[in-house]
């Protein structure tokens, strides 16, 4: 149990030091960084949506082909 507490304490301290270093060494202001992250998140969402739609279309086409073949296979 003591090891787990020490590990958790180390992780928390490391996260705090990392966050402080990130803020101090960031090449852009906070507002610029937030805007960049928001823009990048929007791009990732759009790419994911496009990939989802493309895959969905592909699966629907394959499903339709399989439905057409199914009655023939049952004979």
N, C-alpha and C positions, 0 to 999 in steps of 0.2 A: 504494500500500500504506500509505503514511504517513497519508493522509487517512482510510482505513478504520480504522486504529488510533486516530486522534484521535476519530473519530466514535464508535467503540465506547467509548472512555474517557469521552466526554461523556454517552453514554447511561447508562453505569454510574453516573457521578457524579449525574446527574439522578435516577435511580431511588433512589439512596441518600438524596439530599436530600428527595425526595418522600416516601419511607417515614418518614424522621425527622420531617418536618413533619406527616404524617398521625398519627403516634403522639402527638406533642406537642399537636396541636390537636383530637384526637378528642373528641367530646362525651360519650362513654361510656367506661367502663373496658374493659380488654382482654377480660375475661370476658363482659361484656355485649355487646361488639361481636362476639366469636366466637359467642355464642349467637344473636344477631340474624342473622349471616351463615349459620349452620347452619339456622335456621328458614326464612330466605328461600330457601336452596338446596333445602330440602325442598319448599317451595311450588312452586318452578320445576320440580323433578322431577315433582311430581304433575300440574302443568298440562301438561307435555310428555307424560306418560303418557296423560292424558285425551285430548289432541289426537291422539296416535298411535292410540289405540283408536278414536276417532271416524272418523279418516281410513281406518283399516284396514277398519272396518265398511262405510263408504261404497264403498270400492274392491271389497270382496267382493260387495256388492249389484250394482254395475255389472258385475262379471265374470259373475255369475249371469245377469243380463239379456242380456249379450252371448252367453253360451253358448246360451241359449234361441233367440236370433235366428240363430245360425250355421247350424243345419240348414236353416232356411227360406231363407237366402241361397244355400246350396249347390245348391238345387233349381233 
